């Protein structure tokens, strides 16, 4: 029993460090590798474009996608620190974060949107007021964790927002079947809301850093050491699914019950067998935190 408590404490401590790293809003800009490709670090989100099937990676230094050689290439010309990031089913990119050094813009970008796969962006709302560290789009609704004010916000149109529960979280997931069920990863464990995020229950094991819930019976979670688990009952019970290589997870997106994209301190990995095996899609130069 003593060993189990120690292990849980270590995981919780790692999650606290990850949460603390989220407050670092500095951005040094992408640096070229010896081969001329930009070196990316500090990944905040990953996704697959529904129209082109490309991998998109939201980083401290802009949105990147692999080129023909598999090297990261900047999408568009904005090297902003993209924090919260998600791709909707109809292909819209939603993001938040901070402007690149030297760019004339408010320190917090609020909600921004791209309708051309990240080439150009338009301000939607809360510019200068909010930095969303997690964004989820489900049931035609945007769920965003406002890290600036420590509150969950919800919007149906991306313009008008309802403030819901106050909390300190790293990641969010919304039930694909029930808009009222919202999960959040916190330093006290996985917390659950059954009223759309207006209230959350106490934290519970396991201590997870990132979660993703694409279909009813496939909720995935990755712990601070890279251990991947799957729940078939909405987080009430979990089974170990595998281990994401690289350690120190930075992002997780499950596209369906078997296909996953995960970012760790040394790369972006993809699994097509529910996390049993992973292939590296992109190299990451530094595991410098979320």
Buried (B, 14 or more C-beta within 10 A) or exposed (E): EEEEEEEBEEBBEBBBBBBEBBEEBEBBEBEEBEEEBBBBBBBBBBBBBBEEEEBBBBBBBBBBBBEEEEBBBBBBEBBBBBBBBBBBEEBBBBBBBBBBEEEEBEEBBBBBBBEEBBEEBEBBBBBEBBBBBBBBBBBEBBBBBBBBEEBBBBBEEBEEBEEBBEBBBBBBBBBBEBBEBBBBBBBBBBBBBBEBBBEBEEBEEBBBBBBBBBEBEBBBBBBBBBBBBBBBEBBEEBEEBBBBBBEBBBBBBBBEBBBBBBBBBBBBBBBBEBBEEBEBBBBBBEBBBB
